[in-house]
């Protein structure tokens, strides 16, 4: 699309200019005077002048209406150029009856969306301009939606790549440790592998942990693939219960040792998720991981993570809390707004909560981080309330 195309600073409703192209000055004056009560009208005396207007103000133009017969180039050639360089602009052609065959060919080639026969009928023309403006606004909304989906997918892919590297690095570390401890069999057999354990059951624990992390990494990749597949479908994907999401994280997260026993879930206030379940799986896994890191950094006597479903002021909420050391005030005020990490030396990038907030905002909700004095942290995921989605 031409750089002078629709600006991201304008909403569809602000793209409302009708540009008339005609080589008859009197026709330009008449059109502007007649239709400026409802539309913002710009005029041009030919194709070159029209393209100059578009280069300067193309982001404001919703409809281009041009005469077919003009001295510089015919209107069909002009509209063909506009269809390539200003995709959002609706293209209408005025033609006399004698030009009808040429005009119909232009319609078939996709350069023209509607033909208005000269002389123009005011009622028909007004409705055609309204319909064309509405079509432009629909295209702009669709283009903005596609751009947002592209941005979300790119951001999710980057976040996923970091999240998957962590469990895979652990698996790689276990495999390297096992290889380093392999010894030649004392009996000289080539069918037996001898491994040196530092404590009984060590290799079994390594294999179990490696399998858990492999399954977790696979679940993250599967979630992303589903998200990428669904991103360009209509926003009517089957919604799922919040309780199912929490259970999938509880059952699929690669907890080590006693960690799984730290987690408790209160699913009584269930509700239906507003779509994008797979992105929310990534969000919830991120919050559980952060809680585990906090608990390991300063373990309380009885570590605890709690995931609860609630409805607060009419808005469904998923709340993830822990009884760890809490979050320093200077860090708390920056979280979710910018990348902040206290684990840079371990590969932390600080994008976790920023990613979580963007996912929630894309669903019409938000995220709030709380850490009261005395320790502990609570992250609340607020969803846009829809009465028909409430299941309680």
Secondary structure, DSSP 8 states (H G I E B T S, - for coil): --TTS--TTS-GGG--EEEEE-S-HHHHHHHHHHHTTTSEEEEESSHHHHHHHHHHHGGGEEEEEEES--SSS-HHHHHHHHHHH-TTSEEEEEE-GGGHHHHHHHHHTTS-SEEEESS--HHHHHHHHHHHHHHHHHHHHHHHHHHHHHHHHHHHHHHHHHHHHHHHHHHHHHHHHHHHTEE--TT--SS--EE--SSTTHHHHHHHHHHHHHHHHHHHHHHHHHHHHHTTS-S-----BHHHHHHHHHHHS---TTHHHHEEEE-SS-BB--S-HHHHHHHHHHHHHHHHHHHHHT--TT--EEEEEEEETTEEEEEEEE-SS---HHHHTTTTTS---S-GGGT--S-HHHHHHHHHHHTT-EEEEE--TTS-EEEEEE----GGGB--
